Amino acid sequence: MREFHFEIMVEFYFKILPYLTITITYVFFSLLFGFLLGALTAYFRLSKNPVLKAISGAYITVMRCVPSIVFLFLVYYGLPGLMRTHFGIDMNDVDAIVYVIITFSIMLGAYTSEIMRSAYLSVDHGQFEAAVLVGMDSLTAFRRIIFPQALHAAIPNVGNIIIFMLKEGALAYIIGLQDVLGRGYYLNSLKANAYSMETYLALTLIYWPLTLLLEKAFRELEKRHSIAFLIQKKSSGKEVKA
Amino acid sequence: MIAIRNVKKSFGKLSVLQDVSLDIKEGEVVVILGPSGSGKTTLLRCISFLERASAGTIAFGDDVVDLKHASKKDILRTRRREGFVFQSYNLFANKTAFENVYEGLVSGRKVPKKEAKEKALEALDWVGLLDRKDYYPAQLSGGQQQRVGIARAVALEPEVILFDEPTSALDPELVGETLEVIKRVAKRGITMIVVTHEMSFAQDVADKIVFMDGGVVVEEGSPNDIFTHPKEERTKQFLKRIIGEFVYEI
């Protein structure tokens, strides 16, 4: 085995690090659009309209069955043709990051809709009934009573989906995007791919703390959102009666 | 006066309510008795729009609302005349006892915050739970939760409070305290419709007893009429069965 060059790893690490902004950009926008699409899909799926239900159901099933990488290629190679022939829009100058965001927004739309649907259903419907019967309209009942509890139920899954996106997004390098992985790949190729171990360890050291941090943050968030925490907060500083 | 007229409800082919009419005078306590599946709960759910009736109306004075075709506005207006106490309490799990009552006043009835706070505390005091005001439902016993549920309904000062088997989910030793509170609501002169299986309670507080079976009102009358001189065979059988069970349990 060849010698491990620690200094190359350090060099790569610091050269790759600035490209984290690219990674964070597509993670952020994919999640943003993904959640919007997911909310709409969940709403359709929970509605009584059979057509909306079927459409959202089919969308979720299709997305679940397609590997991210296949879908990324479909969007990357298929979308420009579709836009040109049907809408006369030329997508030649569109940056690769746009395709990445489109791909993952559509994928996350399906995944997050299931998170939102199950979170919504986890809140006992009786509370909604009680809310509308004290005179709230459905929207207020949702906002004041159902949503905060559904949010709590969704926190662990939301954390998971963000971490999933962070890691799965690395596929973007394959369509030539210079995110952290793309940059590492490029740096290694400049040196005749001689430093693969150094490159991927540097990348691991970038991804790892980030994922750990997210995991910890979401665990803390879940705790702070729990009824048990609220109870503790209320009773701290005064005598607790059994 | 509240007039419920010709309420019908079917779930698919199953007809649960077949033309039920009921008059409730102001301040009257109406207790609905009947075997399970007789449509008692469905009637309460239809007049509060938790279920859409297949036909029928409810009138508060001159304000007649079609139970089948009511608009969102009609529904909101009608619900704001009503209070509802659920079998399974249905307290807001993410709110304290105080907030459960307060939230209804502020978000449901648009009562100004300061006034709502006073009313909520007063209602909790009235059901004997002022010292538990900062407790979450998870920290309260079933009986306490149901008392908060009653406080939530009473604080709204509705024209009628609907009680849907308010003690059925409670442990036997907690039934008494809850019935006591409901009796106090009755004494306050609030109009009430109570669906229950508690016979002695019905006898104590009801001004009128309605016996339902198979989706129709079989018989109605004063507690004395129904319990001592029931006219209909079905009423007699039901009472015999219930009181029979009663003796058996002792």
Contacts between the chains, C-beta under 8 A, distances in Angstrom:
chain1	res1	chain2	res2	distance
A	123	B	93	8.0
A	124	B	90	7.3
A	124	B	93	7.6
A	126	B	86	6.2
A	126	B	88	5.8
A	126	B	90	3.8
A	127	B	90	5.6
A	127	B	91	7.7
A	127	B	92	5.6
A	127	B	93	6.7
A	129	B	50	5.6
A	129	B	84	7.9
A	129	B	86	7.4
A	129	B	90	6.3
A	130	B	84	7.2
A	130	B	86	6.5
A	130	B	90	4.0
A	130	B	91	7.3
A	130	B	92	7.0
A	130	B	149	8.0
A	130	B	152	7.8
A	131	B	92	7.1
A	131	B	107	7.9
A	131	B	108	7.5
A	132	B	79	6.6
A	133	B	48	5.9
A	133	B	50	7.5
A	133	B	79	5.7
A	133	B	82	6.9
A	133	B	83	7.6
A	133	B	84	4.3
A	134	B	83	7.9
A	134	B	103	7.3
A	134	B	104	3.3
A	134	B	105	8.0
A	134	B	107	7.6
A	134	B	108	3.7
A	134	B	109	7.3
A	134	B	152	6.6
A	134	B	156	6.3
A	135	B	76	7.0
A	135	B	79	5.8
A	135	B	80	4.5
A	135	B	104	6.9
A	135	B	107	8.0
A	135	B	108	3.3
A	135	B	109	5.1
A	135	B	156	7.2
A	136	B	104	7.9
A	136	B	107	5.2
A	136	B	108	4.8
A	137	B	72	7.6
A	137	B	76	6.4
A	140	B	107	5.4
A	140	B	108	7.9
A	144	B	103	6.6
A	144	B	107	5.4
A	145	B	92	5.2
A	145	B	94	7.3
A	145	B	95	7.9
A	145	B	103	7.7
A	148	B	94	5.3
A	149	B	93	6.3
A	149	B	94	5.2
A	152	B	94	7.8
A	227	B	93	6.5
A	227	B	94	6.6
A	227	B	136	5.7
A	227	B	138	5.7
A	230	B	94	7.5
A	230	B	136	6.5
A	231	B	136	5.5
A	231	B	138	7.3
A	231	B	139	6.3
A	234	B	96	7.0
A	234	B	134	5.1
A	234	B	135	8.0
A	234	B	136	7.7
A	235	B	134	7.7
A	241	B	131	7.6
